[in-house]
């Protein structure tokens, strides 16, 4: 068996068509349009039955291995050797095999070349604002990081009625894009010689009501927390990292701030993803605006380079089954 999570077929954000189903599968039929889910929903475990979380006990116990975001058993092979399946999805492929609890059936009218980002970035950021932080009308928010997740968080803050949405990023080229989603103020840490939490505190008279961290760096997580006003400030971490421990001084929490985590925006995938697709089709949710490039699977290295250099929000990789 491969070690340390490699070799692996990457990708976890996509939309596609069911080619075939296995024995006992009744919810899906060949020809259905679907979005794969990296956060499964079995609907039977104690977590799935609770309204308090979108996590699934079956997912964590059987789908992800302890040391890698990959399944220990895979249907992928190359030259006779097994390739691991990333996050139970592996969408950088013409075909993939997923568990029925890890796929959401969507409206037949949904354009497959558009709705893929709903399968991760859009739900993650939008839901962190409306479900996890529970952003309130007339509040002041700060969003750290303007990738697709951060822009979705901005969209969520605006949808919730925030009156001021400050975005923080070191790439000024992304500021205009953020305006499309509802950002009102723009802060580039490179333009300041003091900690960004101090900058935001001075801008807001003591700190923001809600902050959302969308970067995946522990230093930014701490800065986002300490940018919140004491007494009631809420900071949500959604940037993924397992390389370092996040820390802050206890007084930051004793003073009344709340530090929370969010995965997939708190959405139960099989139930919520079809609703998010419908919201998009009803023109109540931005999706097209996230897609800055249309490419093919053989251009995947070019797409990664674009994202690495901050030149791309989302590149849709079109594949044609062989």
N, C-alpha and C positions, 0 to 999 in steps of 0.2 A: 504494500500500500504506500502511496506517496506520503512524504513527511513534510511537516511544517507548512501545510497548505498549498504545496506546489507539486507538480504542474496543475494549473487550474484554468478553467474557462471562466473568464470574468463577465461582468455585466449583471445588473439587477433591476434595470429600469427599461421597460419595453411595453409594447402592445402587439398582439398577434392573433392568429386564427387557429382554433383547435384542429389538428390534423387527424387525431384518433384518440380514443379513450380506452382505458384498461378495464378489466372485468370489475363489475360492481360499481362503476362510476355512473351515476344517473343524473347529476346536476348539470352536466355539460354534454354537448353533442358536437360531432365534427361540423365545422363551419361557424361555430360560435366565435364572436370576437371577445377577447379576454385581455386582462392585464395581470401578469405574474406578480406575486406578493412575496417580498422577502420577510415580511412579518405575517406569518400564517394565522389562520383563525379556524380552529377545529370545531368551535361552537359547543364543545362538550366539557372541557376542563373547567376548573374553578375560576380561572382567570377569564376565560371567554364568557362565562356566565355572569361575571361581575361587571357592573357599569363603571367601576373604578379604574380599569386599565384596559389597554388593547393588547397586552402581552398574552402569550399562549404557552401553557405548560408543556404541551406536546412539542412545540417548536424548540424550546430551549433544551429539552431532554433528548430529543431524537434527531433533530435536523442539523444543528450546528455542533461541530466537534469542539472540545474545550479550548483548543489553542489556535483555531483558525475559523474564519467565517466560511467554512466549506463543509459539505456533507461528507461523512466518512465512506459512504457508498455512492457510486456514481454510475450513470448509464453511458458516460462519455469514455471513449478510448481513442488512442492514436498509435498506430503501428504496434498494436497488441498490448499497449500499456494504458492503464487507467488514468484518466484526467479527473480531477476533483470538480465538483459542482459548486460554484460560488453562491452563497446565501440561498441555496436551494432553488436557484433560478438559472444562472448562466445564460444570459440573454445575448451575449456577443457570439451568436451562432445562428445558423439557418434553422435549426431545430433544437428544441430542448424538451426535457421530460420533467414535469413538476407534479408534486402531490396535489390532489384535488382540494386540500385545505389551503393551498398556497396560490390560488388563482381566483380572480374575480371576473364574472361574466358582465360585459358592458353592452350598452345600447348598440344595435346593429348599424345605426347611423353614424357612430363615432368614427372619425378619420384616424386610421392607425398611424399615419405619419405625423400626428399631432399629440395624441393623448398619452404617449409613453411616460412623460415626466410626472403625470399624476401618480404613477406607481412608486415614486419616492419623493423627489424634491418638493413638488407642489404640496402634497399632503403633509410632508414633514414640517415645512416652514409655516404654512397656513394654519395647520392644526396646532402647532406649538403656541401660536398667538391666541387662537380662539378657544381651543380645548384645554391646553395645559396652563398657560399664563392667565387665561380668561381676561384678556385686555378689555378695559371698560371705556365707555363713551367719554369723550373730553379728556382722556388721559394723555400723558406724554410717554413716548416709547423710544427706545434706542435699539437698533439692530446692528449687530457686529458681523460684518462679512456680507458681500454683495454677490455671491454666487447665486445659483438658482434657488437654493434653500433660503438664503437671506432675502432675496426678492420676494419669495413666497411669504416669508414672515412679514415683510412690509405690507404686502397685499392683505394678509390676515389682520394686521393692526388697523389698516384703513377700514376694512370690512366691519371691524368691531367698534368703529367710531372714534378712534384716537384722533385728537386734534393736532398733535405734533409728533412727527415720526423722524427721529434723527438717525441717519445711517452713518456707519463708521467703516471705512475701508482705506487701504493704502493705494488703491488704484483709482485715480480721479476719473478715468475714462468710463467708469461704471456709474457715475453719479447721475448723468442724464437719463440712463436707463432706469434708475431707481425712481425718478420722478414719475415715470409712466405707471408705477405701481402704488404711488401715494406718498413717497418721501417728501419731507418738507425742509429738512436741514441736512447739510453734508459736512462731515468732519474727516479730515485726513490726518491720522496721528503723526505723519511726517512733517506736518506744518506746525507742530507744537513742541515745545521743550519741557513740557510737564506731563505727568501721567494723564491718560485720556479720561480717567474717572474724575479727575479734578476739572478738566475742561468741561465735561458734561455737567458737573455739579454747578459750575459757574454759569453755564448757559441756562440752567433750569431752576436756579435758586435752591439748590440742595440735592438734586438728583432726579432721575426719571422714575416714573411709577412702575414701568415694566422694561426689562432688557432681555434681548434674545441673542444668544451666542450661536453663531452659525459657521464657525471657523475650524474648530477641532484642535485648538492650542490651549494648554492649561493656563498660560499667562492671560489670554483673552478671556477665558472663563472667569478668572478672578477679577479682571478689570470690569467685565460686564456686571458682576455682582456688586462691586464697590461703586459702580455708577448709579446704583439705585438709591432712592431716598430712604433714609432710615424710618422705621415705624411701620411701613407697609409695602416697601418696594419688593417686587418679584422678579427674579432672574431665572431664565430657563436655558439650560445647556442642551444643545442638540448636535453640536459638532463631535464627530466620533474620533476618539483616540484611546489607545490602551498602552501608550508608551511611557506616560508619566502620571503621577498623582496630582490631582487638583487640590489646592489648599487655600485657606484664607484665615485671618485671625478670628477667633471665636466672637469677638465683640461685634463683628460685622453681622453675625446672625443673632446674637443676643439683643442687638439694637432693633430687631424686628423685621429684618430682611428675610425673604424666603429664597432658598436656592433649590431649584427643581430640575429634573431631567425629563426629556421627552423623546420618544422614539416613534417615528412615523406619525408624528403630530397627534398621538392619542387615538388615531382612527382605527377601528376594527375593520380590516381590509376588505373582507368579502361583503360586508354590509355597506361600508362607506364609500369605497371606490366607485361603484356604480352611481351613487348619488353625486359624487364629485364630477363624474363624466357628464351626468345629466345637467348639472349646474353650468358646465362649460357649454353644452349644446344649447342651453337656454340663455347664453350670453351673460351669465351671472358670475363667471369665473374666468380670469385671464389664463390662457394656456399658450396660444400662438406666440405671444410676446416673449416667452422664454426661449424660443427656438431661433437661434441666430445662424445656424448652418445646417444644410442638408447634405449628407455625405453617404458614401457606401461603405460596407464593412471592410473592404480592402484599403480604405483610407483611415482606418482606426488610429494608427500611430500619428497621423497628421492631426486628427481631432484631439488626441491627448496633448499634443504639443500646443495647440491653440488654447486649451484650457489651462495648461501649465503657465502660459504667459499672459493669462487674463484676457484673451482675445475672443472668448467664446462663453456664452451662458449655457446653452445646450445645443449639441450637434446631434441630429437624428440620423442614425446609421441604418440605411435601408438595406435589407437583405432579401435575396430571392432564393427560395428553397430549390435545391438541385434535384 
